[in-house]
Amino acid sequence: MRSFVLLTVAFFWTTAQSQEQEVPDTVLGKSETLEEILEEITQDATDSQLADILAQLEERPLDLNMSTESELQQIPGITPMLALRIVLFRERKWFTSVNELIGVEGMTNDLFARIRKYLTVVRLTEEGAPAVFGLRDLQ
């Protein structure tokens, strides 16, 4: 009886092993694994989303005096720490020019040159605070 059980288990194990054949790399093309293909598709989608975000930011740059940390982090190169430093800098003194961003700790000349076009500073009131635009201001 014990021999019969062992032979049955061996038979099923051998059958299962023979059915677990790997798909040759040539089926997927260029020796790419399924994971590599999925990663490439995901990266393409991410690149497309990033391009859309950057196009929107170029059309409507973020105001350094009004943007939140998470909004600033949409710009490639602005890390969570740098976004926090920008907000802390602004809490001490409103930005009057985008060029003042270079005074924020962690901002390099190279990074500033790359991100400048995605940022702006709206006009300030006589009190030195950012002006809130009304309908008359937009006409």
C-alpha positions as CSV (number, residue, x, y, z in Angstrom):
1,M,0.0,0.0,0.0
2,R,2.8,2.3,0.9
3,S,4.5,1.7,-2.5
4,F,1.2,2.5,-4.3
5,V,0.9,5.9,-2.5
6,L,4.5,6.8,-3.2
7,L,4.1,5.8,-6.9
8,T,0.9,7.9,-7.2
9,V,2.6,11.0,-5.6
10,A,5.6,10.6,-7.8
11,F,3.4,10.3,-10.9
12,F,1.4,13.4,-10.1
13,W,4.6,15.4,-9.1
14,T,6.3,14.4,-12.4
15,T,3.2,15.4,-14.4
16,A,2.9,18.7,-12.6
17,Q,6.6,19.4,-13.2
18,S,6.4,18.7,-17.0
19,Q,3.4,21.1,-17.3
20,E,5.3,23.9,-15.6
21,Q,7.3,24.9,-18.7
22,E,8.7,28.4,-18.9
23,V,7.8,30.7,-21.7
24,P,10.9,31.2,-23.8
25,D,12.2,34.8,-23.9
26,T,11.7,34.9,-27.6
27,V,7.9,34.7,-27.2
28,L,8.1,38.0,-25.3
29,G,10.5,39.5,-27.7
30,K,14.0,40.9,-27.3
31,S,14.6,38.8,-24.2
32,E,12.3,41.0,-22.1
33,T,10.6,39.6,-19.1
34,L,7.0,40.4,-18.4
35,E,8.1,42.6,-15.4
36,E,10.4,44.7,-17.7
37,I,7.5,45.2,-20.2
38,L,5.1,46.3,-17.4
39,E,7.8,48.6,-16.0
40,E,8.3,50.2,-19.4
41,I,4.6,50.7,-19.9
42,T,4.3,52.2,-16.4
43,Q,7.3,54.5,-17.0
44,D,5.8,55.7,-20.3
45,A,2.6,56.5,-18.5
46,T,4.5,58.3,-15.7
47,D,6.5,60.3,-18.2
48,S,3.3,61.3,-20.0
49,Q,1.7,62.4,-16.8
50,L,4.8,64.4,-15.9
51,A,4.9,66.0,-19.3
52,D,1.3,67.1,-18.8
53,I,2.0,68.5,-15.4
54,L,5.0,70.5,-16.6
55,A,3.0,71.8,-19.6
56,Q,0.3,73.0,-17.2
57,L,2.9,74.6,-14.8
58,E,4.5,76.4,-17.7
59,E,1.1,77.8,-18.7
60,R,0.1,78.7,-15.1
61,P,3.3,78.9,-13.0
62,L,2.9,78.3,-9.2
63,D,3.0,81.5,-7.1
64,L,5.8,81.2,-4.5
65,N,3.8,83.1,-2.0
66,M,0.7,81.0,-2.2
67,S,1.7,77.5,-3.1
68,T,1.6,74.6,-0.6
69,E,4.4,72.2,0.0
70,S,2.6,69.5,-2.0
71,E,2.0,71.8,-4.9
72,L,5.7,72.8,-5.0
73,Q,6.7,69.1,-4.9
74,Q,5.0,68.7,-8.3
75,I,8.0,70.4,-9.9
76,P,10.8,67.8,-10.5
77,G,13.8,68.6,-8.3
78,I,11.8,70.1,-5.5
79,T,12.0,67.6,-2.7
80,P,9.8,67.5,0.4
81,M,12.6,69.1,2.4
82,L,13.2,71.9,-0.2
83,A,9.4,72.6,-0.4
84,L,9.3,72.9,3.4
85,R,12.3,75.3,3.3
86,I,10.6,77.4,0.7
87,V,7.4,77.7,2.8
88,L,9.5,78.5,5.9
89,F,11.4,81.2,4.0
90,R,8.2,82.7,2.9
91,E,6.8,82.8,6.4
92,R,9.7,85.1,7.4
93,K,9.3,87.3,4.4
94,W,7.1,87.3,1.3
95,F,8.9,86.6,-2.0
96,T,9.0,89.8,-4.2
97,S,10.8,88.0,-7.0
98,V,11.4,84.4,-8.2
99,N,15.1,85.2,-8.0
100,E,14.9,85.3,-4.2
101,L,14.4,81.5,-4.4
102,I,18.2,81.2,-4.8
103,G,18.5,82.3,-1.1
104,V,16.6,79.2,0.1
105,E,18.9,76.6,1.7
106,G,19.3,73.7,-0.7
107,M,18.5,75.6,-3.9
108,T,21.3,75.3,-6.4
109,N,21.9,77.5,-9.4
110,D,21.4,74.5,-11.7
111,L,18.1,73.5,-10.1
112,F,16.9,77.2,-10.1
113,A,17.7,77.4,-13.8
114,R,15.6,74.3,-14.5
115,I,12.5,75.2,-12.4
116,R,12.3,79.0,-12.8
117,K,9.8,78.8,-15.6
118,Y,7.4,76.9,-13.4
119,L,7.3,79.6,-10.7
120,T,6.0,83.2,-10.4
121,V,5.4,85.8,-7.8
122,V,2.2,87.7,-7.9
123,R,2.2,91.4,-7.2
124,L,2.2,92.5,-3.6
125,T,-0.1,95.0,-1.9
126,E,1.2,98.1,-0.3
127,E,1.3,96.2,3.0
128,G,3.7,93.7,1.5
129,A,1.3,90.8,1.3
130,P,0.3,89.0,-1.9
131,A,-2.5,90.7,-3.7
132,V,-5.7,88.7,-4.1
133,F,-7.0,89.2,-7.6
134,G,-10.7,90.2,-8.0
135,L,-12.7,90.0,-11.2
136,R,-11.7,93.6,-12.1
137,D,-8.0,92.6,-11.9
138,L,-8.5,89.7,-14.4
139,Q,-10.1,91.9,-17.1
